[in-house]
Amino acid sequence: MEYNRRRITDIDYVGDLGIIALSSCKNFGKKVDEHLVRMRREDKLNCPDTFMIDVSEIRFTNGEGKIILNETARGKDIYVFCDVGNYSCTYSLYGHENHMGPDEHFQDIKRAVSAIGGKAARINVMMPMLYGSRQDRNKGRESLDCALALRELEALGVKDIITFDVHNPAVQNAVPLMSFENLYATYEIVKDFIKDEESIVSDKENFLIISPDLGGMERAIYYSTVMGIDVGMFYKRRDYSRIVDGRNPIIQHDYLGRNVEGKNIIIIDDMLSTGESAAEIIRDLKNRKANKIFVATTFALFTRGIATFQNLYDEGTLTGVYSTNLTYIPDDILSRPWFKHVDMSPFAAEVINHLNMNRSIEPILDATDRLAGHLKGI
């Protein structure tokens, strides 16, 4: 394992472990379950063949739904898995195929929690991409969906939210008495990048970390500190006089940092939504005569398709995109030679294993020493 695991002897279980993986997160949940079973058997602990709890997700033809637990959750430490970004889930709505959106997925989380009926020892929600996190603060007469959603889960008895790379971690202030684990994919992404691009990482003088905006600088600085390379940033100039697709459109990207000519670049971001902003930055860097350009992101959504990124790759402007399996990615994207898939299920399993045993997860969150070990031999 990658986490310097030691056999656990002092165990204080919260309760028997149980995983409810909703259809949106079924594949990821199964992978986590397999890792958990393997880890506990390596530690010579008694464990079942699976921790998965069988549930039925019912959807009526008018769009209403319900969730049925087909086995007991009484006294268990339950982890409800849901990927609110999985648009591949469909159901029949008045005879038409309807793709589920974040609102419907979040409703299913509440259905699963209510189906437990307060009989579990503890209820935790593993929501890799936090629902409503792109609307984490309001300016005037706007909804504040993320804060409201967290308060709803708290009212339903959820004790812990486990999520990744929240757009604005301050949103957890909406539920100060509920445990909120905001995790990062830094170690797994960097580890895979080092494995694939060792020659680039070793040439620190010609390698740069770039943040696409001011908000991502903290993330970029961490990467640059761990890898021992310089960091640069783009500043987004926006038109605040109008709103397009729910946001103020970007007028121009201004670059702040050292000369990128001949340098290899990795752009660090939490999310690729449409990808338009990242594509503009990639072209700008190429116009400045940058060498190889990579993108590393926790969530690759490509909400308007991948044609732009495919074109960038075909013309030799883009070298590769590293992203995780924390949200749904269709097979068409997974098969592209420029897309590098980073598996986060071993890390998620390690976190759940520690939490279920009432142990601190701090030792597995600090990736600095482990990354230093990977970089040492380069």
RAHUTA-V283629 format. One record per backbone hydrogen bond with DSSP energy under -0.5 kcal/mol. NH is the residue of the N-H (numbers start at 0). CO is the residue of the C=O. If there is no record, write none. Layout:
nh->{NH;NH}
co->{CO;CO}
This chain:
nh->{3;10;11;13;15;17;18;19;20;21;21;24;25;28;29;30;31;32;33;34;35;36;37;38;39;40;41;42;43;44;52;53;55;57;57;59;62;65;67;69;69;74;75;76;77;77;78;79;80;80;81;83;85;86;88;90;92;92;93;93;95;97;97;99;104;105;106;107;108;109;110;111;112;113;114;115;116;117;118;120;121;123;124;125;125;126;126;127;129;132;134;141;145;145;147;148;149;150;151;152;153;154;155;156;157;158;159;160;161;162;162;163;164;168;170;171;172;173;174;175;177;178;180;181;182;182;188;189;190;191;192;193;194;195;196;200;201;202;202;203;205;206;207;208;209;210;211;215;216;219;220;221;222;223;224;225;226;227;228;229;231;232;233;234;235;236;236;237;238;239;241;243;246;250;251;253;253;255;261;262;263;264;265;266;267;267;268;271;272;278;279;280;281;282;283;284;285;286;287;288;289;290;293;294;295;296;297;298;300;300;301;302;304;309;310;311;312;313;314;315;316;317;318;319;320;321;322;322;323;324;332;333;334;335;338;339;339;340;341;342;343;347;348;349;350;351;352;353;354;355;356;357;358;363;364;364;365;366;370;371;372;373;374;375;376;377}
co->{0;8;356;355;74;76;50;78;18;19;80;21;22;24;25;26;27;28;29;30;31;32;33;34;35;36;37;38;40;39;18;51;67;55;65;63;59;57;55;53;67;118;72;15;75;121;17;123;19;78;125;81;82;84;85;97;90;95;60;91;92;90;95;88;100;101;102;103;104;105;106;107;108;109;110;111;112;112;115;75;75;77;159;79;123;124;161;125;127;129;131;139;131;134;143;144;145;146;147;148;149;150;151;153;152;122;122;178;124;160;180;127;182;165;167;168;169;170;171;172;174;158;160;179;162;180;184;185;186;187;188;189;190;191;192;196;197;198;199;201;202;203;263;229;265;231;267;212;213;215;216;217;218;219;220;221;222;223;223;206;208;255;210;253;233;234;251;235;248;237;238;246;243;236;236;234;251;232;288;259;205;291;207;293;209;265;295;298;270;274;275;276;277;278;279;280;281;282;283;285;284;262;264;319;266;321;268;269;271;298;271;272;301;305;306;307;308;309;310;312;311;311;292;292;337;294;320;339;297;341;329;329;330;332;335;320;337;338;322;340;341;343;344;345;346;347;348;349;350;351;352;354;353;360;360;361;361;364;366;367;368;369;370;371;372;374}
